[in-house]
Structure formats: structure tokens, C-alpha cells
């Protein structure tokens, strides 16, 4: 089995992992708190990720791609 097949495949899986791992990184300690509070924090995290992907990321990506195309057209 290839390595890339073991990676999370969608937003829900990323949110699952990052709810716990992100808390550990942010708090700079590994504890059971993120696992115990998982069902309270995960719905908020998944909603935030969908909102960011739906409303914030696309305009930024379009602006970056527009600038990249303008730079490439000049050369």
C-alpha cells in the first residue's frame, strides 16, 4: 500500500485529526483534554473549516492566480 493512500482523504478526516493534534500543538503539551472534549469542539471546527473554504479561500486563490497569470503573460 502506498503512503499517500494512508493520508486523510477529506475535510472531515482532517478536522478529526486536527481537532486533537492541533490542540496538542497549540497547548504545547500532549494531554487527554482534546480527546475528552472532542465532541464539543469538533462540530465547531468542521463548521469553521467549511465557512473558510466556501467564503474566504476562493477569493484569495482567485487573486493569487490572477496575479500569477499576469506575471506569466508578461514574460
Secondary structure, DSSP 8 states (H G I E B T S, - for coil): --GGGGS--SHHHHHHHHHHHHHHHHHTS--SHHHHTHHHHHHHHHHHHHHIIIIIHHHHHHHHHHHHHHHHHH-
